[in-house]
Amino acid sequence: MKNHAFRVFFALILFAFSHSSFAQNNRASESNAIGWYGLFMTYKVDDKWSIHGEVQLRRTEWIASPQQNLYRTGINYKIHPQVTFRAGYAFADTYNYGSEPIQSNGIRFPEHRAYQMLLINNPIGRVALSHRLMLEQRWVGRSLDPNATEFDEWVYSNRMRYMLRTDLPLKGPTLDDKEPYLAVYDEILIGFGKNVNQNVFDQNRFAAVAGFRFSGKYRLEAGYFSQILQFGRLVGGKNYFQYNRGLIVSNFVNF
């Protein structure tokens, strides 16, 4: 069982890296060094209901310049001991960064989202597998004026997301207080419906982290992070991709 757990864990690593290598065959692209720093909070109301809140500060040049700030909240309902449903709202504030701006006029732009999420936990031996499926309804600020300094319209689009994550405790068969662990996850984001434009494939995100569970109320993890992002517009008549790589640090707090 132990060997099977390690095979599952490292198979996910190989899958994610092979996916990233395939994506890098695109011609028009740029690379950025990034750092994503997040605080994720859960307040438990009772055995079924809880409240979620998070703040993510996403930076370029590791930490020097802003990439995006994300604020998200939601209500959790535990359908089953291994299945949780969440619905909520998020706000994202995206900055002008990199050698080619996401919007052609280089403006900083906001985004409002409503979302619905299903989290399924599926332990296999020592490995804790989890599946996260999410639907997002997005209202993105935009301006088609090449001389604009701020947005003047909202554009609606849809996006679906799927994340596969595996956690491996390093002491014993389960993760307990004051114990370390390793985790790997890969998430793909796909646009669909009206106003998708070029990026039906929107993003892929991969992380390999080391974590420590201090207690049932707090754990910390940090490690390598990779983001492949496709623009919703052509640049020089070509599909344009960002390959952003760097550090991710996440704090998880339970009340």
The 8 nearest C-alpha neighbors of each residue, nearest first, counted from 0:
[[1, 3, 2, 124, 4, 125, 123, 5],
 [0, 2, 4, 3, 5, 125, 124, 6],
 [3, 1, 5, 4, 0, 6, 7, 124],
 [2, 4, 0, 6, 1, 5, 7, 124],
 [5, 3, 1, 7, 126, 2, 6, 125],
 [4, 6, 8, 2, 7, 3, 9, 1],
 [7, 5, 3, 4, 9, 8, 10, 2],
 [8, 6, 10, 4, 5, 9, 3, 11],
 [9, 7, 5, 6, 10, 11, 4, 165],
 [8, 10, 12, 11, 6, 7, 5, 13],
 [11, 9, 7, 13, 12, 8, 6, 14],
 [10, 12, 14, 9, 13, 8, 15, 7],
 [11, 13, 9, 15, 10, 14, 16, 183],
 [14, 12, 10, 16, 11, 15, 17, 9],
 [15, 13, 11, 17, 12, 16, 10, 18],
 [16, 14, 18, 12, 17, 13, 11, 185],
 [15, 17, 19, 13, 18, 14, 20, 12],
 [18, 16, 20, 14, 19, 15, 13, 21],
 [17, 19, 15, 21, 16, 20, 14, 22],
 [20, 18, 16, 22, 17, 21, 15, 23],
 [19, 21, 17, 23, 22, 18, 16, 24],
 [20, 22, 18, 19, 23, 24, 17, 25],
 [23, 21, 19, 24, 20, 25, 18, 227],
 [22, 24, 20, 25, 21, 19, 26, 242],
 [25, 23, 22, 21, 26, 20, 19, 27],
 [26, 24, 23, 27, 22, 28, 240, 238],
 [25, 27, 28, 24, 239, 23, 237, 238],
 [28, 26, 239, 25, 240, 237, 238, 29],
 [29, 27, 240, 239, 241, 26, 30, 25],
 [28, 30, 241, 242, 240, 31, 98, 27],
 [31, 29, 242, 243, 241, 32, 28, 244],
 [30, 32, 243, 33, 244, 242, 97, 59],
 [31, 33, 60, 244, 245, 61, 59, 243],
 [34, 32, 59, 61, 245, 58, 60, 244],
 [33, 35, 61, 246, 58, 245, 247, 62],
 [34, 36, 57, 247, 56, 58, 248, 246],
 [37, 35, 248, 56, 55, 249, 247, 57],
 [36, 38, 55, 249, 54, 250, 56, 248],
 [37, 39, 250, 54, 53, 249, 251, 55],
 [40, 38, 53, 251, 250, 52, 252, 37],
 [41, 39, 252, 52, 51, 253, 251, 53],
 [42, 40, 51, 253, 50, 254, 43, 252],
 [41, 43, 254, 50, 49, 253, 44, 51],
 [42, 44, 49, 45, 41, 254, 50, 48],
 [43, 45, 49, 48, 42, 46, 50, 47],
 [46, 44, 48, 47, 43, 49, 42, 76],
 [45, 47, 48, 44, 43, 77, 49, 76],
 [48, 46, 77, 76, 45, 49, 78, 44],
 [47, 49, 76, 45, 44, 75, 46, 43],
 [50, 48, 43, 44, 75, 42, 74, 41],
 [49, 51, 74, 42, 41, 75, 73, 43],
 [52, 50, 41, 73, 72, 40, 74, 42],
 [53, 51, 72, 40, 71, 39, 41, 73],
 [54, 52, 39, 71, 38, 70, 40, 72],
 [53, 55, 70, 38, 37, 69, 56, 71],
 [56, 54, 37, 69, 36, 68, 57, 38],
 [57, 55, 68, 36, 35, 37, 58, 67],
 [56, 58, 35, 67, 66, 68, 34, 55],
 [57, 59, 65, 66, 62, 34, 33, 64],
 [60, 58, 33, 61, 64, 66, 32, 62],
 [59, 61, 32, 63, 62, 33, 64, 58],
 [62, 60, 33, 34, 59, 32, 58, 63],
 [63, 61, 58, 60, 34, 59, 64, 33],
 [62, 64, 60, 61, 59, 58, 65, 34],
 [65, 63, 59, 58, 62, 60, 66, 61],
 [66, 64, 58, 67, 59, 57, 94, 63],
 [65, 67, 58, 94, 57, 59, 93, 96],
 [68, 66, 93, 57, 92, 94, 65, 69],
 [67, 69, 56, 92, 91, 55, 57, 93],
 [68, 70, 91, 55, 90, 54, 67, 92],
 [71, 69, 54, 90, 89, 53, 91, 55],
 [72, 70, 89, 53, 52, 88, 90, 69],
 [73, 71, 52, 51, 88, 87, 89, 53],
 [72, 74, 87, 51, 86, 50, 85, 88],
 [73, 75, 50, 85, 86, 51, 49, 87],
 [76, 74, 85, 49, 48, 84, 50, 73],
 [75, 77, 48, 84, 47, 83, 78, 85],
 [78, 76, 83, 47, 79, 82, 84, 48],
 [77, 79, 82, 83, 76, 84, 80, 47],
 [78, 80, 82, 81, 77, 83, 47, 76],
 [81, 79, 82, 77, 78, 83, 120, 47],
 [80, 82, 120, 79, 119, 83, 121, 77],
 [83, 81, 119, 79, 78, 118, 80, 77],
 [84, 82, 77, 118, 78, 76, 117, 75],
 [83, 85, 117, 76, 75, 116, 77, 118],
 [86, 84, 75, 116, 74, 115, 73, 76],
 [87, 85, 115, 73, 74, 114, 116, 84],
 [86, 88, 73, 114, 72, 113, 74, 115],
 [87, 89, 113, 112, 72, 71, 114, 73],
 [90, 88, 71, 112, 70, 111, 72, 113],
 [89, 91, 111, 70, 110, 69, 112, 71],
 [92, 90, 69, 110, 68, 109, 93, 70],
 [91, 93, 109, 68, 67, 108, 110, 69],
 [94, 92, 67, 108, 107, 66, 109, 91],
 [95, 93, 107, 66, 67, 96, 65, 92],
 [94, 96, 107, 105, 100, 106, 93, 97],
 [97, 95, 94, 100, 66, 98, 99, 59],
 [96, 98, 99, 100, 31, 95, 29, 30],
 [97, 99, 100, 96, 29, 30, 31, 95],
 [98, 100, 97, 101, 96, 29, 103, 105],
 [101, 99, 105, 102, 95, 103, 96, 97],
 [102, 100, 230, 103, 99, 105, 95, 231],
 [103, 101, 100, 105, 104, 106, 141, 232],
 [102, 104, 105, 100, 101, 145, 99, 106],
 [105, 103, 145, 102, 106, 146, 147, 144],
 [106, 104, 100, 102, 103, 95, 107, 101],
 [107, 105, 104, 148, 149, 108, 95, 102],
 [106, 108, 94, 95, 93, 105, 149, 109],
 [107, 109, 93, 140, 92, 106, 150, 94],
 [110, 108, 92, 140, 91, 93, 139, 111],
 [109, 111, 139, 91, 138, 90, 140, 92],
 [112, 110, 90, 138, 137, 89, 139, 91],
 [113, 111, 137, 89, 136, 88, 90, 114],
 [112, 114, 88, 136, 135, 87, 89, 137],
 [113, 115, 135, 87, 134, 86, 88, 136],
 [116, 114, 86, 134, 133, 85, 87, 135],
 [115, 117, 133, 85, 132, 84, 86, 134],
 [116, 118, 84, 132, 131, 83, 85, 133],
 [119, 117, 131, 83, 82, 130, 84, 116],
 [120, 118, 82, 130, 129, 81, 121, 131],
 [121, 119, 129, 81, 128, 122, 82, 130],
 [120, 122, 128, 129, 127, 119, 123, 81],
 [123, 121, 127, 128, 126, 124, 120, 125],
 [124, 122, 126, 125, 127, 121, 128, 4],
 [123, 125, 126, 4, 0, 122, 1, 172],
 [126, 124, 172, 4, 123, 167, 173, 127],
 [125, 127, 167, 123, 4, 124, 166, 122],
 [128, 126, 122, 166, 165, 123, 121, 125],
 [129, 127, 165, 121, 122, 164, 120, 126],
 [128, 130, 120, 164, 119, 121, 163, 165],
 [131, 129, 163, 119, 162, 118, 120, 164],
 [132, 130, 118, 162, 161, 117, 119, 133],
 [133, 131, 161, 117, 116, 160, 130, 118],
 [132, 134, 116, 160, 159, 115, 117, 161],
 [133, 135, 159, 115, 114, 158, 160, 116],
 [136, 134, 114, 158, 157, 113, 137, 159],
 [135, 137, 157, 113, 112, 114, 156, 158],
 [136, 138, 112, 156, 155, 111, 157, 135],
 [139, 137, 155, 111, 154, 110, 153, 112],
 [140, 138, 110, 154, 153, 137, 109, 141],
 [139, 141, 153, 109, 150, 108, 152, 110],
 [142, 140, 150, 152, 153, 151, 139, 143],
 [141, 143, 150, 151, 144, 152, 147, 149],
 [144, 142, 145, 141, 147, 104, 103, 151],
 [143, 145, 147, 146, 142, 104, 148, 151],
 [146, 144, 104, 147, 143, 103, 142, 105],
 [147, 145, 144, 148, 104, 143, 142, 149],
 [148, 146, 144, 149, 145, 142, 104, 150],
 [147, 149, 106, 146, 150, 104, 105, 107],
 [150, 148, 147, 106, 151, 107, 142, 108],
 [149, 151, 141, 142, 140, 152, 108, 148],
 [150, 152, 142, 141, 149, 140, 153, 143],
 [153, 151, 141, 140, 150, 142, 154, 139],
 [152, 154, 140, 139, 138, 141, 155, 151],
 [155, 153, 139, 138, 140, 152, 156, 141],
 [156, 154, 138, 137, 139, 153, 194, 157],
 [157, 155, 137, 194, 193, 136, 195, 138],
 [158, 156, 136, 191, 135, 190, 137, 192],
 [157, 159, 190, 135, 189, 191, 134, 136],
 [158, 160, 134, 189, 133, 188, 135, 190],
 [161, 159, 188, 133, 132, 187, 189, 134],
 [160, 162, 132, 186, 187, 131, 133, 188],
 [161, 163, 186, 131, 185, 130, 164, 187],
 [164, 162, 130, 184, 185, 129, 186, 131],
 [165, 163, 184, 129, 183, 128, 162, 130],
 [164, 166, 128, 127, 183, 182, 184, 129],
 [167, 165, 182, 127, 126, 181, 128, 168],
 [166, 168, 126, 181, 180, 182, 169, 125],
 [169, 167, 180, 174, 170, 173, 179, 181],
 [168, 170, 180, 179, 167, 171, 181, 178],
 [171, 169, 168, 178, 172, 179, 174, 173],
 [170, 172, 173, 169, 168, 174, 125, 175],
 [171, 173, 125, 168, 170, 174, 124, 169],
 [174, 172, 171, 168, 175, 125, 170, 167],
 [173, 175, 168, 178, 176, 172, 170, 180],
 [176, 174, 178, 173, 177, 212, 214, 215],
 [175, 177, 214, 213, 178, 212, 215, 174],
 [178, 176, 213, 212, 214, 175, 211, 179],
 [177, 179, 176, 212, 211, 175, 174, 170],
 [180, 178, 211, 210, 169, 212, 168, 177],
 [181, 179, 168, 210, 169, 167, 209, 211],
 [180, 182, 209, 167, 166, 208, 210, 168],
 [181, 183, 166, 208, 165, 207, 167, 209],
 [184, 182, 207, 165, 206, 164, 208, 12],
 [185, 183, 164, 206, 163, 205, 165, 186],
 [184, 186, 205, 204, 163, 162, 15, 164],
 [187, 185, 162, 204, 161, 203, 163, 205],
 [186, 188, 203, 161, 160, 202, 204, 162],
 [187, 189, 160, 202, 201, 159, 203, 200],
 [190, 188, 200, 201, 159, 199, 158, 160],
 [191, 189, 158, 199, 157, 195, 201, 200],
 [190, 192, 157, 158, 195, 199, 189, 193],
 [193, 191, 157, 195, 194, 156, 190, 158],
 [192, 194, 195, 156, 191, 155, 157, 196],
 [195, 193, 196, 156, 192, 155, 154, 191],
 [194, 196, 193, 190, 191, 198, 199, 192],
 [197, 195, 194, 231, 198, 232, 199, 193],
 [198, 196, 231, 232, 199, 195, 230, 233],
 [197, 199, 200, 231, 201, 196, 229, 195],
 [198, 200, 190, 189, 201, 195, 191, 197],
 [201, 199, 189, 198, 202, 190, 188, 229],
 [200, 202, 198, 189, 229, 188, 199, 228],
 [203, 201, 228, 188, 227, 187, 200, 229],
 [202, 204, 187, 227, 186, 226, 188, 228],
 [205, 203, 226, 186, 185, 225, 227, 187],
 [204, 206, 185, 225, 184, 224, 186, 15],
 [207, 205, 224, 184, 223, 183, 208, 225],
 [208, 206, 183, 223, 222, 182, 224, 184],
 [209, 207, 222, 221, 182, 181, 220, 223],
 [210, 208, 181, 220, 221, 180, 222, 182],
 [211, 209, 220, 180, 219, 179, 181, 221],
 [210, 212, 179, 219, 218, 178, 213, 180],
 [213, 211, 218, 177, 214, 176, 178, 179],
 [212, 214, 177, 218, 176, 217, 211, 178],
 [215, 213, 176, 216, 217, 212, 177, 218],
 [214, 216, 217, 176, 213, 253, 212, 218],
 [217, 215, 253, 214, 252, 254, 218, 213],
 [218, 216, 252, 214, 251, 213, 215, 253],
 [217, 219, 212, 251, 213, 211, 250, 214],
 [218, 220, 250, 210, 211, 249, 251, 212],
 [219, 221, 210, 249, 209, 248, 208, 211],
 [222, 220, 248, 208, 247, 209, 249, 210],
 [221, 223, 208, 247, 246, 207, 209, 224],
 [222, 224, 246, 207, 206, 245, 247, 208],
 [223, 225, 206, 245, 246, 247, 244, 205],
 [226, 224, 244, 205, 204, 243, 206, 245],
 [225, 227, 204, 243, 203, 242, 228, 244],
 [228, 226, 242, 203, 202, 241, 243, 204],
 [227, 229, 202, 241, 240, 201, 226, 230],
 [230, 228, 240, 201, 239, 198, 202, 241],
 [231, 229, 232, 239, 101, 198, 240, 228],
 [230, 232, 197, 198, 196, 229, 195, 233],
 [233, 231, 230, 197, 234, 196, 238, 239],
 [232, 234, 238, 237, 236, 239, 235, 231],
 [235, 233, 236, 237, 239, 238, 232, 27],
 [234, 236, 237, 233, 238, 27, 239, 232],
 [235, 237, 233, 234, 238, 232, 239, 27],
 [238, 236, 233, 234, 235, 239, 27, 26],
 [239, 237, 233, 234, 27, 240, 236, 230],
 [238, 240, 27, 28, 230, 229, 234, 237],
 [241, 239, 229, 28, 228, 230, 27, 242],
 [240, 242, 228, 29, 28, 227, 30, 243],
 [243, 241, 30, 227, 226, 29, 244, 31],
 [242, 244, 31, 226, 30, 225, 32, 241],
 [245, 243, 225, 32, 224, 33, 226, 31],
 [244, 246, 33, 224, 32, 34, 223, 225],
 [247, 245, 34, 223, 224, 222, 35, 33],
 [246, 248, 35, 221, 222, 34, 224, 36],
 [247, 249, 221, 36, 220, 35, 37, 246],
 [250, 248, 37, 220, 219, 36, 38, 221],
 [249, 251, 219, 38, 39, 37, 218, 252],
 [252, 250, 39, 218, 217, 40, 38, 219],
 [251, 253, 217, 40, 216, 39, 41, 250],
 [254, 252, 216, 41, 40, 42, 217, 251],
 [253, 42, 41, 43, 216, 252, 40, 217]]
